């Protein structure tokens, strides 16, 4: 199953967002894979600062469980200063409806 979503960066933070993801911690990579996430892509609309993400997951419940792991919470805290977040530092994320997919 492919999940799609959008998030938003704060002004002036695009380069830092990209830098941090280029240096993604190995333990975060491992957690994503351990929770069934594969083929994770995030794209940026530079005009609006909206991030569009897609990820292939094996099971939605298994993927959702990643949110409660210590490494994921640490990542959210690390990213909270450069993007729109909820009170718990999770990114404000809006799910997107998939209307077309081609293998």
Secondary structure by P-SEA (a helix, b strand, c coil): cccccccccccccaaaaaaaaaaccaaaaaaaaaacccbbbbbbcccccbbbbbbbbccaaaaaaccccaaaaaaaaaaccccccccccccbbbbbbbccccc
